[in-house]
């Protein structure tokens, strides 16, 4: 009797999974366009209710996961269709269809499809590690893990490289350029329309080992095989059970007949491809990095209506940012999981083990990580281009898009001068163009919401994930903190990433610095100590960039109990030396390049914030072993009080200089302005307050 109950219980999730799949119509050879809000509501409602019985939770199939991520990434205003759906009796007029879809979402009292899908995805991620669920999520992620098969400058996925090797070794396939292609064909291929993200792409057309012509000839030969329905793995030989793969007459057939594609690629949602289809660089001139670029472009748009909640850019940003956040949650989980498999001796902290290994072993680990096709991030980074020296530069361009300092000349650009980057969906482009056409500077109104502030959590998450991956490429660090300058040969070490991120930080506003640092406290699969290491590395570079000091490198001593047993007290005393160095503060008020007092104040706040954070970090290290054994609390409070007074004196001196005109700055403060600045509350935290907050906690 008990066995029967167990059998019934174990078969229930499988039955539910089949039932969930049946809620989506069968995909025909020509594909299917899912455009019924009521059908999506039925699907999502069923999935939501399934969480009430977690012991028998049905695992959604990969197709259901693909649809959920697509719905999550679509803002409610983009869910219209021009196709007919008999079950809803939807007419073919876009003007009537769009309101009907949004009306259904607003009137059912359950919330819109986008928000509900995001919540569902988050719940499924919380269920990990569930092996079946992880397998299906991996299948979804593998939809867009491959590199483009059409761009000369992007390295081929491994399974296509195997084809290239075969063709290079076959005399019959050694064709001269005159037999196949002209120079104009190559030029046309090179000039394909690409997203403009900044000057980071200028060097992207360099080749490594082969010429443009060689790449083009090879790609022309295999382009007709690039959509073969093989598994999403980077080994061509893995597709042994797939039609045509082991048949040379099919593999090397020069006939340009169409190749069958996976059925899921025929699914459309509101007339547009699935998200994973759009993110595949092999199928589109688009990928996850370009989605990040577009999303943060939307975050950086000025809010031009009183209630920005209903602004197109804000709605698109909200949907896409939440979706990217979930994708990077999966990437984080995958990164930690695969690192544990690759370095089993590391137990719960692979890096702690790796940092103690020999240079030879660490070099081997670098190769393991960069070539591991099961690491999502390693695969995604390859989509940034063939040349590794461009990867971190481009990541910084994408991730910090939309952030413009008030003092930056680029902040004066008009709306018409800001080109819309490639959108994920065509409906998004239509919405943005319609919104921008309505823009009138004189009608601009105040908006309470700042998407850029909100976006700093996601920006931190992306940079933190890449930084965690990059730590394996620092061959000398023993604790993750970088102490050497960026190398001209090792382009994947964290020092290179930190250098690129610091460049961006120097031109963004102080408020974004604060939000970025506080985002380290958000939930993450990456341990908190490695999130702190990212900020330590970044702080070191920012302090150096802000002060230009020749005396201080702002590098902490190695946190190594064996080689440097007193590192805690040494680091704490080192930070105190930075804090009490009067010359560092004076360098700010002696600078004569400020265009306004606000310009000076912005840099002054940045320096004091970062210095305060490093002080707090060093103080936390000391308190872990009992601060009273290393330094007396009374002495520390007295020293910090003197340093607070020193900062105040320097700040007041600069106000006085600007009021008296005793410097050569192009501005002067009035008596009223000076009095206001002198009496206003200080925006930087006192060192004495940091002591109180840290020691009490």
C-alpha positions as CSV (number, residue, x, y, z in Angstrom):
1,X,0.0,0.0,0.0
2,X,2.8,2.4,0.9
3,X,4.6,1.4,-2.3
4,X,1.6,2.4,-4.4
5,X,1.4,5.8,-2.7
6,X,5.1,6.4,-3.3
7,X,4.7,5.4,-7.0
8,X,1.7,7.7,-7.3
9,X,3.6,10.5,-5.6
10,X,6.7,10.1,-7.7
11,X,4.7,10.1,-11.0
12,X,2.7,13.2,-10.1
13,X,5.4,15.8,-11.1
14,X,5.9,14.1,-14.4
15,X,2.2,14.1,-15.1
16,X,2.0,17.8,-14.1
17,X,5.0,18.6,-16.4
18,X,3.1,16.9,-19.3
19,X,0.0,18.9,-18.4
20,X,1.9,22.2,-18.4
21,X,3.4,21.4,-21.8
22,X,-0.1,20.8,-23.1
23,X,-1.1,24.3,-22.2
24,X,1.0,25.4,-25.2
25,X,-0.3,24.4,-28.6
26,X,1.7,21.9,-30.6
27,X,4.4,23.5,-32.8
28,X,3.8,23.0,-36.5
29,X,6.5,22.8,-39.2
30,X,5.9,26.5,-39.9
31,X,6.1,27.5,-36.3
32,X,3.4,29.0,-34.0
33,X,2.6,32.5,-32.9
34,X,1.5,32.7,-29.3
35,X,-0.5,35.9,-28.9
36,X,-3.3,35.1,-26.5
37,X,-3.1,36.8,-23.1
38,X,-5.7,34.5,-21.7
39,X,-3.7,31.4,-22.7
40,X,-0.5,32.9,-21.1
41,X,-2.6,33.6,-18.0
42,X,-3.7,30.0,-17.8
43,X,-0.1,28.8,-18.1
44,X,1.3,31.1,-15.5
45,X,-1.6,30.6,-13.1
46,X,-1.0,26.8,-13.3
47,X,2.7,27.3,-12.6
48,X,2.0,29.6,-9.7
49,X,-0.4,27.2,-8.1
50,X,2.1,24.3,-8.4
51,X,4.3,26.0,-5.8
52,X,1.7,25.2,-3.1
53,X,3.0,21.6,-3.1
54,X,6.7,21.9,-3.3
55,X,7.3,18.3,-2.6
56,X,5.7,17.4,-5.9
57,X,6.8,20.5,-7.8
58,X,6.5,19.9,-11.5
59,X,9.6,20.9,-13.4
60,X,8.8,23.0,-16.5
61,X,10.2,21.9,-19.8
62,X,12.9,23.9,-21.6
63,X,10.2,25.3,-24.0
64,X,8.1,26.5,-21.1
65,X,11.3,28.1,-19.6
66,X,12.0,29.8,-22.9
67,X,8.4,31.2,-23.0
68,X,8.7,32.4,-19.4
69,X,11.9,34.3,-20.0
70,X,10.4,35.8,-23.2
71,X,7.3,37.0,-21.3
72,X,9.5,38.4,-18.5
73,X,11.6,40.4,-21.0
74,X,8.6,42.0,-22.7
75,X,7.2,45.2,-21.2
76,X,3.4,45.1,-21.1
77,X,3.1,47.8,-23.7
78,X,5.0,45.7,-26.2
79,X,2.5,42.8,-26.1
80,X,0.5,43.5,-29.2
81,X,-0.1,41.4,-32.3
82,X,-1.2,41.7,-35.9
83,X,-2.0,38.0,-36.2
84,X,-5.4,36.5,-35.7
85,X,-6.0,34.2,-32.7
86,X,-9.4,32.4,-33.0
87,X,-9.5,31.4,-29.3
88,X,-9.6,35.0,-28.3
89,X,-11.3,36.3,-31.4
90,X,-8.6,39.0,-31.7
91,X,-9.1,41.2,-34.8
92,X,-6.1,42.0,-37.1
93,X,-6.0,45.7,-36.4
94,X,-3.0,46.6,-34.3
95,X,-4.9,49.6,-32.8
96,X,-7.6,47.2,-31.4
97,X,-5.3,44.3,-30.6
98,X,-2.8,46.2,-28.4
99,X,-5.4,47.7,-26.0
100,X,-7.2,44.4,-25.7
101,X,-4.0,42.6,-24.6
102,X,-3.1,45.2,-22.0
103,X,-6.7,45.5,-20.9
104,X,-6.8,41.8,-20.2
105,X,-3.7,42.0,-18.0
106,X,-4.9,45.0,-16.1
107,X,-8.4,43.7,-15.5
108,X,-7.7,40.1,-14.3
109,X,-6.3,41.4,-11.0
110,X,-3.3,39.2,-11.1
111,X,-0.7,41.6,-12.4
112,X,0.9,41.8,-15.8
113,X,2.5,38.8,-17.6
114,X,6.0,40.3,-17.3
115,X,6.0,40.7,-13.5
116,X,4.4,37.3,-12.9
117,X,6.9,35.6,-15.1
118,X,9.8,37.2,-13.3
119,X,8.5,36.1,-10.0
120,X,8.1,32.5,-11.3
121,X,11.6,32.4,-12.7
122,X,12.9,33.7,-9.3
123,X,11.0,30.9,-7.5
124,X,12.5,28.3,-9.8
125,X,16.0,29.6,-9.3
126,X,15.4,29.4,-5.5
127,X,14.7,25.7,-6.0
128,X,18.2,25.0,-7.3
129,X,20.1,22.7,-6.9
130,X,17.4,20.6,-8.5
131,X,19.2,18.6,-11.1
132,X,16.3,18.2,-13.5
133,X,15.5,21.9,-13.2
134,X,19.2,22.9,-13.6
135,X,19.4,20.7,-16.7
136,X,16.4,22.5,-18.3
137,X,17.7,25.9,-17.4
138,X,21.1,24.8,-18.9
139,X,19.3,23.9,-22.1
140,X,17.8,27.3,-22.2
141,X,21.1,29.0,-21.6
142,X,22.8,27.0,-24.3
143,X,20.4,28.4,-26.8
144,X,22.6,31.6,-26.9
145,X,26.0,30.3,-25.7
146,X,27.5,30.0,-29.2
147,X,29.5,32.6,-31.0
148,X,28.4,34.0,-34.3
149,X,29.2,32.0,-37.4
150,X,28.9,35.1,-39.6
151,X,31.3,37.6,-38.1
152,X,34.9,37.4,-39.3
153,X,36.1,39.0,-36.1
154,X,34.4,36.5,-33.7
155,X,36.0,33.1,-33.1
156,X,34.0,30.1,-34.2
157,X,32.3,27.8,-31.7
158,X,34.2,24.6,-31.3
159,X,31.9,22.4,-33.4
160,X,32.4,24.7,-36.3
161,X,36.1,24.8,-35.8
162,X,36.2,21.0,-36.2
163,X,34.6,21.4,-39.6
164,X,37.2,24.0,-40.5
165,X,40.0,21.6,-39.5
166,X,38.5,18.9,-41.8
167,X,38.3,21.4,-44.7
168,X,41.9,22.7,-44.2
169,X,43.2,19.1,-44.4
170,X,41.2,18.2,-47.5
171,X,42.9,19.1,-50.8
172,X,39.6,19.3,-52.5
173,X,38.5,22.1,-50.2
174,X,41.6,24.3,-50.7
175,X,40.1,27.0,-52.8
176,X,41.8,30.1,-54.0
177,X,40.2,33.4,-53.3
178,X,39.6,34.1,-57.0
179,X,37.4,31.0,-57.2
180,X,35.0,32.0,-54.5
181,X,34.9,35.6,-53.5
182,X,36.0,39.1,-54.5
183,X,37.5,41.8,-52.2
184,X,34.3,43.7,-52.4
185,X,32.4,40.7,-50.9
186,X,34.8,40.7,-48.0
187,X,34.5,44.5,-47.5
188,X,30.7,44.2,-47.6
189,X,30.9,41.5,-44.9
190,X,33.2,43.6,-42.7
191,X,30.9,46.6,-43.0
192,X,27.9,44.9,-41.4
193,X,25.8,47.2,-39.2
194,X,27.0,46.8,-35.7
195,X,25.9,48.5,-32.5
196,X,27.8,51.7,-31.5
197,X,28.9,51.4,-27.9
198,X,31.9,53.7,-27.9
199,X,35.5,53.7,-29.1
200,X,36.1,50.2,-27.6
201,X,35.1,48.6,-30.9
202,X,37.6,50.5,-33.1
203,X,40.3,47.8,-32.9
204,X,37.9,45.0,-33.3
205,X,38.8,44.1,-36.9
206,X,42.3,42.9,-36.1
207,X,42.9,39.2,-36.9
208,X,44.8,36.7,-34.9
209,X,46.6,34.0,-37.0
210,X,44.3,34.1,-40.1
211,X,43.4,36.8,-42.5
212,X,39.9,38.2,-43.2
213,X,40.0,36.5,-46.6
214,X,40.8,33.1,-45.1
215,X,38.1,33.5,-42.5
216,X,35.6,34.5,-45.0
217,X,36.3,31.6,-47.4
218,X,36.0,29.1,-44.5
219,X,32.7,30.7,-43.3
220,X,31.2,30.8,-46.8
221,X,31.8,27.0,-47.0
222,X,30.2,26.2,-43.6
223,X,27.5,28.8,-43.4
224,X,24.9,26.4,-44.8
225,X,25.6,24.0,-42.0
226,X,25.4,26.5,-39.1
227,X,21.8,25.8,-38.3
228,X,22.2,22.1,-38.0
229,X,20.1,20.8,-35.1
230,X,23.1,19.7,-33.0
231,X,23.3,19.9,-29.2
232,X,24.4,23.1,-27.8
233,X,27.9,21.9,-26.8
234,X,31.2,23.0,-28.2
235,X,32.2,19.5,-29.5
236,X,31.1,18.6,-33.0
237,X,31.5,14.9,-32.3
238,X,28.8,15.0,-29.7
239,X,26.1,15.1,-32.2
240,X,26.4,11.4,-33.2
241,X,22.7,10.7,-33.1
242,X,21.6,13.7,-35.1
243,X,20.4,13.4,-38.7
244,X,23.1,14.2,-41.3
245,X,26.0,14.8,-38.9
246,X,27.8,11.5,-39.6
247,X,27.0,11.4,-43.3
248,X,29.8,13.0,-45.4
249,X,27.6,13.4,-48.4
250,X,25.3,15.6,-46.3
251,X,28.0,17.4,-44.3
252,X,29.9,18.5,-47.4
253,X,27.0,18.8,-49.8
254,X,27.5,22.1,-51.7
255,X,23.8,22.4,-52.3
256,X,22.4,25.5,-50.6
257,X,19.1,23.8,-49.7
258,X,17.6,24.9,-46.4
259,X,18.6,23.0,-43.3
260,X,16.0,22.0,-40.7
261,X,16.0,24.0,-37.6
262,X,14.9,23.1,-34.1
263,X,11.1,23.4,-33.7
264,X,11.5,25.8,-30.7
265,X,13.0,28.4,-33.0
266,X,9.6,28.5,-34.7
267,X,7.8,29.7,-31.6
268,X,6.9,33.4,-31.6
269,X,5.3,35.4,-28.8
270,X,3.2,38.4,-29.9
271,X,4.7,38.1,-33.4
272,X,8.3,38.1,-32.3
273,X,11.0,35.4,-31.7
274,X,11.7,33.9,-28.3
275,X,14.3,35.7,-26.1
276,X,16.8,32.9,-26.4
277,X,16.4,33.0,-30.2
278,X,17.1,36.7,-30.2
279,X,20.1,36.4,-28.0
280,X,21.8,33.8,-30.2
281,X,24.6,35.6,-32.1
282,X,24.6,32.7,-34.6
283,X,21.1,33.6,-35.7
284,X,21.1,37.4,-35.2
285,X,23.3,40.4,-35.0
286,X,22.4,40.5,-31.3
287,X,23.5,38.8,-28.1
288,X,23.3,39.2,-24.3
289,X,25.9,41.9,-24.2
290,X,24.0,44.0,-26.7
291,X,20.8,43.4,-24.6
292,X,22.7,44.8,-21.6
293,X,23.9,47.8,-23.6
294,X,20.3,48.5,-24.8
295,X,18.8,48.0,-21.3
296,X,21.2,50.5,-19.6
297,X,20.6,52.9,-22.5
298,X,16.9,52.8,-21.5
299,X,17.9,53.4,-17.8
300,X,19.9,56.4,-18.8
301,X,17.1,58.2,-20.7
302,X,15.8,61.3,-19.0
303,X,12.4,60.9,-17.6
304,X,10.2,63.3,-19.5
305,X,6.9,62.7,-17.9
306,X,5.6,63.4,-14.4
307,X,5.0,59.7,-13.7
308,X,7.9,57.9,-15.2
309,X,6.3,54.5,-14.4
310,X,4.5,54.6,-17.7
311,X,7.3,56.0,-19.8
312,X,8.3,53.5,-22.5
313,X,12.0,53.5,-21.6
314,X,11.3,52.9,-18.0
315,X,8.9,50.0,-18.7
316,X,11.3,48.4,-21.1
317,X,14.2,48.9,-18.7
318,X,12.2,47.3,-15.8
319,X,11.4,44.2,-17.8
320,X,14.8,43.7,-19.4
321,X,16.8,44.5,-16.3
322,X,14.8,42.0,-14.2
323,X,15.3,39.4,-16.9
324,X,19.1,40.0,-17.2
325,X,19.3,39.8,-13.4
326,X,17.8,36.3,-13.4
327,X,20.1,35.2,-16.3
328,X,23.1,36.3,-14.3
329,X,21.8,34.6,-11.2
330,X,22.0,31.4,-13.3
331,X,25.4,32.3,-14.5
332,X,26.6,32.9,-10.9
333,X,25.2,29.5,-9.9
334,X,26.9,27.8,-12.9
335,X,30.2,29.5,-12.1
336,X,30.3,28.4,-8.5
337,X,29.1,24.9,-9.4
338,X,31.6,24.4,-12.2
339,X,34.5,25.8,-10.2
340,X,33.7,23.3,-7.4
341,X,33.8,20.5,-10.0
342,X,37.1,21.7,-11.6
343,X,38.9,22.2,-8.3
344,X,37.4,19.6,-5.9
345,X,40.3,20.0,-3.4
346,X,39.1,23.6,-2.8
347,X,35.9,22.3,-1.2
348,X,33.7,25.3,-0.4
349,X,36.3,27.9,-1.6
350,X,38.1,26.9,-4.8
351,X,40.0,30.1,-4.9
352,X,41.4,29.8,-1.4
353,X,42.9,26.5,-2.5
354,X,44.0,27.8,-6.0
355,X,45.8,30.9,-4.6
356,X,48.1,28.5,-2.6
357,X,49.2,26.5,-5.7
358,X,52.3,26.7,-7.8
359,X,52.6,29.0,-10.8
360,X,52.4,26.0,-13.1
361,X,49.2,24.7,-11.5
362,X,47.6,28.2,-11.7
363,X,48.6,28.5,-15.3
364,X,46.9,25.2,-16.0
365,X,43.8,26.4,-14.2
366,X,43.7,29.5,-16.4
367,X,43.5,27.2,-19.5
368,X,40.9,25.0,-17.9
369,X,38.6,27.9,-17.2
370,X,39.0,29.8,-20.5
371,X,38.4,26.6,-22.5
372,X,35.6,25.0,-20.4
373,X,32.5,25.0,-22.5
374,X,30.3,24.2,-19.5
375,X,31.0,27.6,-18.0
376,X,28.4,30.0,-19.3
377,X,30.5,33.0,-18.7
378,X,33.5,31.7,-20.6
379,X,31.2,31.1,-23.6
380,X,29.6,34.5,-23.3
381,X,32.9,36.3,-23.1
382,X,33.9,34.8,-26.4
383,X,31.0,36.6,-28.0
384,X,32.8,39.9,-27.3
385,X,35.3,39.3,-30.1
386,X,38.2,37.2,-31.1
387,X,40.8,39.4,-29.4
388,X,40.8,39.0,-25.6
389,X,42.4,42.4,-25.1
390,X,39.1,44.0,-26.0
391,X,36.8,42.0,-23.8
392,X,37.0,44.0,-20.5
393,X,37.0,47.3,-22.4
394,X,33.8,46.3,-24.1
395,X,32.2,45.0,-21.0
396,X,32.8,48.4,-19.3
397,X,31.2,50.2,-22.3
398,X,28.1,48.0,-22.2
399,X,27.6,47.8,-18.4
400,X,28.2,51.5,-17.7
401,X,26.1,52.8,-20.7
402,X,23.6,55.5,-19.8
403,X,25.6,56.9,-16.9
404,X,26.7,60.5,-17.6
405,X,28.3,62.8,-15.0
406,X,26.6,66.3,-14.7
407,X,30.0,67.9,-15.4
408,X,30.6,65.8,-18.6
409,X,30.3,67.6,-21.9
410,X,28.3,64.6,-23.3
411,X,25.5,65.4,-20.9
412,X,24.4,68.3,-23.1
413,X,23.4,66.1,-26.0
414,X,19.9,66.6,-27.2
415,X,17.3,63.8,-27.5
416,X,17.6,63.7,-31.3
417,X,21.4,63.2,-31.1
418,X,21.2,60.1,-29.0
419,X,20.9,57.1,-31.4
420,X,18.8,54.2,-30.3
421,X,21.0,51.1,-30.1
422,X,19.8,47.8,-31.5
423,X,16.7,46.7,-29.5
424,X,15.8,43.2,-28.5
425,X,12.4,43.3,-30.0
426,X,11.0,45.3,-32.9
427,X,8.0,46.3,-30.8
428,X,10.4,48.1,-28.4
429,X,11.9,50.1,-31.3
430,X,8.4,51.2,-32.3
431,X,7.5,52.2,-28.8
432,X,10.7,54.2,-28.4
433,X,10.4,56.0,-31.7
434,X,6.8,56.9,-30.8
435,X,7.9,58.2,-27.4
436,X,10.8,60.2,-28.8
437,X,8.7,61.8,-31.4
438,X,6.5,63.3,-28.7
439,X,9.5,64.7,-26.9
440,X,9.5,68.5,-26.4
441,X,12.1,70.1,-24.2
442,X,9.7,72.8,-23.0
443,X,7.3,70.2,-21.7
444,X,9.8,68.3,-19.6
445,X,8.5,67.6,-16.2
446,X,10.0,66.4,-13.0
447,X,10.0,62.6,-12.4
448,X,10.6,61.0,-9.0
449,X,12.1,57.7,-10.3
450,X,15.8,57.3,-11.3
451,X,16.3,54.1,-13.2
452,X,20.1,54.7,-13.2
453,X,20.1,54.5,-9.4
454,X,18.1,51.3,-9.5
455,X,20.3,49.8,-12.2
456,X,23.5,50.0,-10.1
457,X,22.5,46.7,-8.4
458,X,22.5,44.9,-11.8
459,X,25.7,46.7,-13.0
460,X,27.4,45.5,-9.8
461,X,26.1,42.0,-10.3
462,X,27.5,41.7,-13.8
463,X,30.9,43.2,-12.9
464,X,31.2,41.1,-9.8
465,X,30.5,37.9,-11.8
466,X,33.1,38.8,-14.4
467,X,35.6,39.8,-11.7
468,X,35.1,36.5,-9.8
469,X,35.8,34.6,-13.0
470,X,38.9,36.8,-13.7
471,X,40.6,36.1,-10.4
472,X,41.8,32.8,-11.8
473,X,43.9,34.7,-14.3
474,X,45.9,36.6,-11.6
475,X,49.0,34.4,-11.4
476,X,50.6,35.9,-8.3
477,X,47.9,37.0,-5.9
478,X,47.5,35.0,-2.7
479,X,44.2,36.6,-1.5
480,X,42.5,37.9,-4.6
481,X,43.7,41.5,-4.1
482,X,45.6,42.8,-7.1
483,X,48.9,44.5,-6.4
484,X,50.6,44.7,-9.8
485,X,49.7,47.0,-12.6
486,X,47.8,45.7,-15.6
487,X,49.9,43.4,-17.9
488,X,50.4,43.9,-21.6
489,X,50.3,40.1,-22.2
490,X,47.7,38.8,-19.7
491,X,44.5,40.5,-20.9
492,X,42.2,38.5,-18.6
493,X,43.7,39.3,-15.2
494,X,41.4,41.3,-12.8
495,X,43.8,44.3,-12.9
496,X,42.7,44.9,-16.5
497,X,39.0,44.7,-15.7
498,X,39.5,47.0,-12.6
499,X,41.4,49.5,-14.8
500,X,38.5,49.7,-17.3
501,X,35.8,50.0,-14.6
502,X,37.8,52.7,-12.8
503,X,38.0,54.7,-16.0
504,X,34.2,54.7,-16.2
505,X,33.8,55.6,-12.5
506,X,35.8,58.7,-13.0
507,X,33.1,60.2,-15.3
508,X,30.0,59.1,-13.4
509,X,28.2,60.8,-10.5
510,X,29.0,60.3,-6.9
511,X,25.5,59.0,-6.1
512,X,26.1,56.0,-8.5
513,X,29.4,55.2,-6.7
514,X,27.6,54.9,-3.4
515,X,24.8,52.7,-4.8
516,X,27.3,50.5,-6.6
517,X,29.3,49.9,-3.3
518,X,26.1,49.2,-1.3
519,X,25.0,46.7,-4.0
520,X,27.7,44.3,-2.7
521,X,25.3,43.5,0.2
522,X,22.6,42.1,-2.2
523,X,22.0,38.3,-2.3
524,X,24.5,36.5,-4.5
525,X,25.9,33.0,-5.1
526,X,29.3,34.5,-5.1
527,X,30.6,34.7,-1.5
528,X,30.6,38.1,0.2
529,X,34.4,38.1,0.8
530,X,34.9,38.0,-3.0
531,X,32.4,40.8,-3.5
532,X,34.5,42.8,-0.9
533,X,37.7,41.9,-2.8
534,X,36.2,43.5,-6.0
535,X,35.6,46.7,-4.1
536,X,39.0,46.6,-2.5
537,X,40.6,46.3,-5.9
538,X,38.4,49.1,-7.3
539,X,39.0,51.4,-4.3
540,X,42.7,51.1,-4.7
541,X,42.6,52.1,-8.3
542,X,40.1,54.9,-7.6
543,X,42.1,56.4,-4.8
544,X,45.2,56.4,-7.0
545,X,43.3,58.0,-9.9
546,X,41.7,60.7,-7.7
547,X,44.9,61.8,-5.9
548,X,47.6,61.0,-8.5
549,X,49.8,60.4,-5.5
550,X,53.4,59.3,-6.1
551,X,54.0,58.4,-2.4
552,X,51.1,56.0,-2.0
553,X,50.1,53.0,-4.2
554,X,47.0,52.4,-2.1
555,X,47.7,48.6,-2.1
556,X,47.0,46.6,1.0
557,X,49.4,44.0,2.4
558,X,48.6,40.3,1.5
559,X,46.0,38.8,3.8
560,X,48.1,35.7,4.3
561,X,48.4,34.3,7.8
562,X,51.5,32.2,6.9
563,X,53.6,34.7,5.1
564,X,52.3,37.8,6.9
565,X,50.8,36.8,10.2
566,X,50.3,40.5,11.4
567,X,48.6,41.6,8.1
568,X,45.5,42.8,9.9
569,X,47.2,45.3,12.1
570,X,49.6,46.3,9.2
571,X,46.7,47.0,6.8
572,X,44.8,48.9,9.5
573,X,47.8,51.1,10.3
574,X,48.5,51.6,6.6
575,X,45.0,52.9,6.0
576,X,45.3,55.2,9.0
577,X,48.4,56.7,7.4
578,X,46.4,57.5,4.2
579,X,43.7,59.1,6.3
580,X,46.0,61.4,8.2
581,X,48.1,62.5,5.2
582,X,47.4,66.2,5.0
583,X,49.0,66.4,1.5
584,X,46.4,64.1,0.0
585,X,43.6,66.5,1.1
586,X,45.5,69.6,0.1
587,X,46.0,68.2,-3.4
588,X,42.2,68.6,-4.0
589,X,42.0,72.3,-3.1
590,X,45.3,73.1,-4.9
591,X,43.9,71.8,-8.2
592,X,43.0,74.7,-10.6
593,X,41.2,72.7,-13.2
594,X,37.7,72.9,-11.6
595,X,35.0,74.5,-13.7
596,X,32.7,75.1,-10.7
597,X,32.5,74.5,-7.0
598,X,30.1,71.6,-7.7
599,X,32.9,70.0,-9.7
600,X,35.3,70.2,-6.8
601,X,32.7,68.9,-4.3
602,X,31.9,65.9,-6.5
603,X,35.5,64.7,-6.5
604,X,35.9,65.6,-2.8
605,X,32.9,63.4,-1.9
606,X,34.1,60.6,-4.0
607,X,37.5,60.5,-2.4
608,X,36.2,60.7,1.2
609,X,33.6,58.0,0.5
610,X,36.1,55.5,-0.9
611,X,38.6,56.2,1.8
612,X,35.9,55.7,4.4
613,X,34.9,52.4,2.8
614,X,38.5,51.1,2.8
615,X,38.8,52.2,6.5
616,X,35.6,50.3,7.3
617,X,36.9,47.2,5.5
618,X,40.3,47.2,7.4
619,X,38.4,47.8,10.6
620,X,36.2,44.8,10.0
621,X,39.3,42.6,9.5
622,X,40.7,43.8,12.8
623,X,37.5,43.2,14.7
624,X,37.3,39.6,13.6
625,X,40.2,38.8,16.0
626,X,39.4,41.4,18.6
627,X,40.4,45.0,17.9
628,X,41.4,45.6,21.5
629,X,44.3,43.2,21.1
630,X,45.7,45.2,18.2
631,X,44.8,48.8,19.0
632,X,43.2,50.7,21.9
633,X,39.7,52.0,21.2
634,X,40.4,55.3,23.0
635,X,43.5,56.0,20.9
636,X,41.6,55.1,17.7
637,X,38.7,57.4,18.5
638,X,41.0,60.3,19.4
639,X,43.0,59.8,16.1
640,X,39.9,59.7,14.0
641,X,38.5,62.8,15.6
642,X,41.7,64.7,14.7
643,X,41.4,63.4,11.1
644,X,37.7,64.6,10.9
645,X,38.9,68.0,12.0
646,X,41.6,68.0,9.4
647,X,39.2,67.3,6.6
648,X,36.8,70.0,7.8
649,X,39.6,72.6,7.9
650,X,40.8,71.8,4.4
651,X,37.2,72.0,3.0
652,X,36.5,75.3,4.8
653,X,39.8,76.7,3.4
654,X,38.7,75.9,-0.2
655,X,35.4,77.7,0.4
656,X,37.3,80.7,1.8
657,X,39.7,80.7,-1.2
658,X,36.8,80.6,-3.7
659,X,35.0,83.5,-1.8
660,X,38.2,85.7,-1.7
661,X,39.3,84.9,-5.2
662,X,42.7,84.0,-3.9
663,X,43.0,81.1,-6.4
664,X,43.1,81.1,-10.2
665,X,39.8,79.2,-10.7
666,X,37.3,80.4,-13.3
667,X,34.6,80.9,-10.7
668,X,34.0,82.8,-7.5
669,X,31.6,82.2,-4.6
670,X,29.4,85.0,-3.3
671,X,29.2,85.7,0.4
672,X,25.7,84.2,0.5
673,X,26.8,81.0,-1.4
674,X,29.9,80.6,0.8
675,X,27.8,81.0,4.0
676,X,25.4,78.4,2.7
677,X,28.1,75.9,1.9
678,X,29.8,76.5,5.3
679,X,26.6,75.8,7.3
680,X,25.1,72.9,5.3
681,X,25.4,69.3,6.6
682,X,28.4,67.4,5.3
683,X,27.6,64.6,2.9
684,X,30.6,62.4,3.8
685,X,30.6,60.1,6.9
686,X,32.8,61.0,9.8
687,X,35.6,58.5,10.6
688,X,34.4,58.5,14.2
689,X,30.9,57.4,13.0
690,X,32.4,54.6,11.0
691,X,34.2,53.3,14.2
692,X,31.0,53.4,16.2
693,X,28.9,51.6,13.5
694,X,31.5,48.9,12.9
695,X,32.4,48.2,16.5
696,X,28.7,48.1,17.6
697,X,27.9,45.6,14.8
